[in-house]
Amino acid sequence: FRGPTARALPALSRRGFGNPSNIAGVKTLRVTIDGRTGSVAAGTTILQAARQVGIDIPTLCDDPRLEPSGACRLCLVDVEGAVKPVAACAAPVSDGMNVTTNSESILAERRALLEMPARHYPAAPLAKAQEKPFHGYLRDAGIAADAPMPPPDSIDETHPYLRVDMSRCIDCYRCVRICADLQGQDVWHLRDRGAEIVVHPAGPSLLDSPCVACGACVDTCPTGALEDRSVLRHGVATTWTRTVCPYCGVGCELDYGTRDGRIVSLCPALDGRANHGQAC
């Protein structure tokens, strides 16, 4: 899938992924993915290696700022010699590895995995928010969303900056993980068990939770279940400009998104040298 995304994903990772030939003392491994061969540093995952050689493997639970969880299984790939498909986000590359990302069996598996959340997903957002990764995956696979209008209690509009619509939640848990593991705020929690599990803020509403409006949950959400109110008011950014935050002396790099001459989004740069995709 090479669908629309808000910002290009940099060729960086949690493990310093880049051009290993420029790093003294780093062991390099040869890997072939869909016929394309490249060199990567030891410890690089298949997903990271695929991105380096220009191949997009779809994923819903992965965020380059977080440790791999392998939860959504959408990034399953075939590895030569392996008994069964492996999750590309969590499987490290070995020297001489040969990977196939688009075999008939893998594509069928991905389609089945996408059909499950699509059964409970509202149809209206697919046309309104085409830039969301999940929506792009459904369009590419020719899968329609079947859920009726969302129930009123799934929407939380109490927060002045962020809007919540949990009818669009697909249980990837990226908001929970990025809030707890990266930002250290523990605003989002999992409630109940099994099929009844839901993502919920630590309070009766997001406004009444410990949320500090850092926006990390919105930045990582692949569906728009969590969205920036400025984007809803003014539309998705059409141009992105790199700058440095003037708030303090840390020097965090930010990407400003503009539309019709107006700033509508502000996101931490995923490859920012000081902040590595974080913002206060």
SVG drawing of the C-alpha trace seen along z (x, -y; Angstrom):
<svg xmlns="http://www.w3.org/2000/svg" viewBox="-27 -33 61 58">
<polyline fill="none" stroke="black" stroke-width="0.4" points="0.0,0.0 1.3,-3.4 -1.7,-5.5 -1.8,-9.2 -0.1,-10.0 0.1,-13.3 3.9,-13.2 6.6,-11.1 8.1,-8.5 11.8,-9.1 14.3,-6.3 15.1,-6.3 14.1,-4.0 14.3,-3.2 17.6,-1.5 19.3,-4.2 18.4,-2.8 20.0,-4.5 23.0,-3.8 25.1,-1.4 28.1,-1.8 28.5,-5.3 28.7,-3.9 32.0,-2.6 32.0,0.8 28.3,1.6 27.8,5.1 25.9,5.0 23.5,7.6 22.3,8.3 18.6,8.8 16.4,9.2 12.8,8.0 10.6,8.6 13.7,8.9 15.3,5.7 18.6,6.2 20.1,3.8 22.4,3.6 21.1,2.9 22.5,2.7 22.3,5.7 19.1,5.5 17.1,3.9 13.6,5.4 12.2,6.5 9.7,3.6 12.5,1.1 14.6,2.8 11.6,2.8 11.2,-1.0 14.9,-1.5 14.6,0.2 11.4,-1.6 8.8,1.1 5.7,0.2 4.4,3.0 1.1,2.1 0.8,1.9 -1.7,0.5 0.0,1.1 3.5,-0.1 4.9,-3.5 8.7,-4.2 8.8,-5.9 7.5,-2.8 8.9,0.7 7.3,3.3 4.2,5.0 3.2,7.3 -0.4,6.9 -2.3,6.1 -0.5,8.8 -1.1,6.7 2.6,6.7 2.9,10.5 5.4,11.5 6.8,14.8 10.5,15.5 12.3,18.1 12.8,21.2 10.3,20.1 7.5,22.5 4.8,19.7 4.5,16.0 6.3,13.6 5.4,10.1 7.8,7.8 7.7,5.2 9.1,7.5 11.3,9.9 15.0,8.9 16.8,9.3 19.4,12.1 22.2,12.1 21.1,13.4 17.4,13.3 14.9,13.5 11.5,11.9 8.3,11.8 5.7,9.2 3.0,9.7 2.4,13.4 -1.2,14.5 -1.5,16.1 -0.1,13.0 -2.5,10.7 -5.4,12.9 -4.4,12.9 -4.2,9.1 -7.6,8.8 -9.1,11.0 -7.4,9.0 -8.8,5.7 -12.3,7.1 -12.7,7.7 -12.4,4.1 -14.3,2.9 -17.4,4.7 -17.7,2.3 -16.3,-0.8 -18.6,-3.7 -18.8,-4.3 -18.9,-8.1 -15.3,-8.8 -13.8,-6.8 -14.8,-9.5 -14.2,-12.5 -10.7,-11.6 -9.0,-9.9 -5.5,-10.6 -5.9,-8.2 -3.7,-5.1 -6.5,-2.7 -8.9,-4.2 -6.2,-3.8 -5.8,-0.2 -9.5,0.4 -9.7,-1.4 -6.8,0.5 -8.3,3.8 -11.8,2.9 -13.3,3.3 -16.4,1.3 -17.2,0.3 -20.5,1.7 -21.3,0.1 -24.3,-2.3 -24.1,-5.8 -22.0,-5.9 -23.8,-6.0 -23.7,-9.4 -21.8,-8.1 -18.8,-7.2 -18.1,-10.9 -16.4,-13.2 -16.2,-16.8 -15.3,-18.2 -11.6,-18.9 -10.8,-22.3 -8.1,-20.9 -8.8,-17.3 -11.9,-15.4 -12.7,-11.8 -14.8,-9.5 -14.4,-5.9 -16.7,-4.5 -13.5,-4.8 -11.3,-3.0 -9.8,0.3 -8.0,1.3 -4.5,0.8 -3.7,-0.7 -1.1,-3.1 -2.6,-5.9 -2.4,-4.0 1.2,-3.0 2.5,-6.4 0.9,-8.2 2.3,-5.9 5.6,-4.7 6.7,-7.9 5.0,-10.8 4.6,-9.3 1.1,-10.7 -1.0,-7.5 -4.2,-9.3 -5.5,-6.4 -6.4,-3.1 -8.0,0.2 -11.2,1.1 -13.1,4.4 -11.9,7.7 -12.0,9.7 -14.5,8.5 -15.8,5.9 -12.4,4.1 -12.5,0.4 -10.0,-2.5 -11.0,-5.2 -9.4,-8.2 -8.5,-8.2 -11.6,-10.2 -15.2,-10.6 -14.1,-12.6 -10.9,-13.6 -11.2,-17.1 -11.5,-15.6 -8.4,-13.4 -4.7,-14.2 -4.3,-15.1 -1.7,-17.8 -2.7,-18.3 0.6,-17.1 -1.2,-15.6 0.9,-12.4 -2.2,-10.2 -3.6,-12.2 -0.3,-12.1 -0.2,-8.3 -3.9,-7.4 -4.3,-5.7 -8.1,-6.3 -9.0,-9.7 -10.7,-8.3 -8.5,-11.0 -8.3,-14.2 -7.0,-17.7 -9.9,-20.2 -8.0,-22.7 -7.8,-20.1 -11.6,-19.5 -12.2,-23.2 -9.8,-24.1 -9.0,-20.9 -5.9,-18.7 -2.6,-20.4 -1.4,-20.5 2.1,-21.8 4.6,-20.9 7.5,-23.1 10.2,-22.1 11.1,-24.5 12.4,-24.7 10.1,-25.2 10.7,-28.6 9.3,-27.6 12.5,-26.7 16.1,-25.9 15.9,-22.2 15.6,-22.8 12.8,-20.4 12.1,-20.2 8.5,-20.6 6.6,-20.1 4.1,-22.9 1.2,-21.9 -0.5,-24.7 -3.5,-25.0 -4.5,-28.1 -1.9,-30.1 -3.1,-29.1 -1.4,-26.8 -3.7,-23.9 -1.3,-21.3 1.9,-21.2 3.6,-17.8 6.9,-16.8 9.4,-15.8 9.9,-12.0 13.5,-12.5 14.1,-15.5 17.6,-15.3 16.6,-16.7 13.1,-15.3 12.9,-12.2 9.1,-12.6 8.2,-13.9 6.6,-17.2 5.7,-18.7"/>
</svg>
